[in-house]
Each structure stands twice: as structure tokens, then as C-alpha cells.
Amino acid sequence: MSELPKALRDLMHEQITAAQQDGMRLGSRFGAKTLRDIADGLDGEPNIAPDYIRGMRDAAIFIERFAEDIDRAGDAK
């Protein structure tokens, strides 16, 4: 089997990296939205500690910032 030309290997690597970044960014945003939706649904429930709900919202913010970091890393290239 012959080896692929370097330009083609570089292009494939670039495309795979971009797809991985898209997946992480979209997955992170979906996860953050899901956490926020769950926290909103649990808000006011008598058996759920307010600190637990606040922690879920804080986690959603952290995950959204992670997605923004991925965006910035992609823009820097």
C-alpha cells in the first residue's frame, strides 16, 4: 500500500481535528443546556437542596465556558 502524500495527510488531520472540536463544542453546549433545564425543573421542589440546584447551574456555566474556549482555540488557528 502506498503512502498518502503529505499534503493529503495534513488535510485529513485538519478535517478530523475540526470535526472533533465541533463535536466537543456541540456536546458541551447540549450538556450545559440539559443541566440548566434539569435545574429549572427541580427549582422549588421541597426535597431538593437549593445548593444542589445552584451547583448544577454553576456546572452549566463552566461547561459553556469550556465550549467558548474550544471556539477560541479553533479561531486562533
Secondary structure per residue as TSV (DSSP state, phi and psi in degrees):
chain	resnum	aa	ss	phi	psi
A	1	M	-	360.0	130.3
A	2	S	-	-81.0	152.3
A	3	E	-	-79.8	144.4
A	4	L	-	-71.5	147.2
A	5	P	-	-60.7	147.7
A	6	K	H	-56.6	-41.7
A	7	A	H	-60.3	-39.8
A	8	L	H	-70.2	-41.7
A	9	R	H	-61.1	-43.2
A	10	D	H	-62.9	-41.8
A	11	L	H	-64.2	-43.2
A	12	M	H	-63.2	-42.5
A	13	H	H	-62.4	-42.7
A	14	E	H	-62.2	-42.0
A	15	Q	H	-68.2	-40.0
A	16	I	H	-65.6	-43.7
A	17	T	H	-61.5	-43.6
A	18	A	H	-62.6	-41.0
A	19	A	H	-65.7	-38.8
A	20	Q	H	-64.6	-42.6
A	21	Q	H	-64.1	-41.4
A	22	D	H	-60.8	-43.7
A	23	G	H	-63.2	-42.9
A	24	M	H	-65.7	-41.5
A	25	R	H	-66.1	-48.1
A	26	L	H	-66.3	-41.3
A	27	G	H	-63.1	-39.5
A	28	S	H	-65.6	-44.2
A	29	R	H	-65.3	-39.7
A	30	F	H	-64.8	-43.5
A	31	G	H	-62.2	-41.7
A	32	A	H	-64.3	-42.4
A	33	K	H	-64.8	-41.0
A	34	T	H	-61.7	-46.1
A	35	L	H	-59.7	-43.8
A	36	R	H	-64.2	-41.2
A	37	D	H	-63.8	-41.5
A	38	I	H	-64.0	-45.2
A	39	A	H	-60.7	-41.2
A	40	D	H	-63.6	-38.9
A	41	G	H	-68.6	-31.2
A	42	L	H	-87.7	-15.6
A	43	D	T	-57.5	126.5
A	44	G	T	91.3	-6.5
A	45	E	-	-69.1	133.4
A	46	P	T	-68.0	-26.0
A	47	N	T	-95.7	6.7
A	48	I	S	-113.4	124.0
A	49	A	-	-67.4	135.0
A	50	P	H	-57.4	-32.4
A	51	D	H	-64.4	-34.0
A	52	Y	H	-64.0	-45.5
A	53	I	H	-66.1	-42.6
A	54	R	H	-62.0	-39.1
A	55	G	H	-62.7	-38.7
A	56	M	H	-64.5	-41.7
A	57	R	H	-67.4	-39.6
A	58	D	H	-62.9	-40.8
A	59	A	H	-63.4	-39.0
A	60	A	H	-62.4	-40.9
A	61	I	H	-63.6	-44.3
A	62	F	H	-60.0	-43.9
A	63	I	H	-65.5	-39.6
A	64	E	H	-63.6	-38.5
A	65	R	H	-65.0	-36.0
A	66	F	H	-60.8	-44.4
A	67	A	H	-62.7	-38.4
A	68	E	H	-65.3	-37.9
A	69	D	H	-62.5	-39.5
A	70	I	H	-63.3	-42.4
A	71	D	H	-58.6	-47.6
A	72	R	H	-63.6	-39.6
A	73	A	H	-63.6	-39.2
A	74	G	H	-68.8	-36.6
A	75	D	H	-70.5	-28.8
A	76	A	H	-72.1	-18.8
A	77	K	-	-78.1	360.0
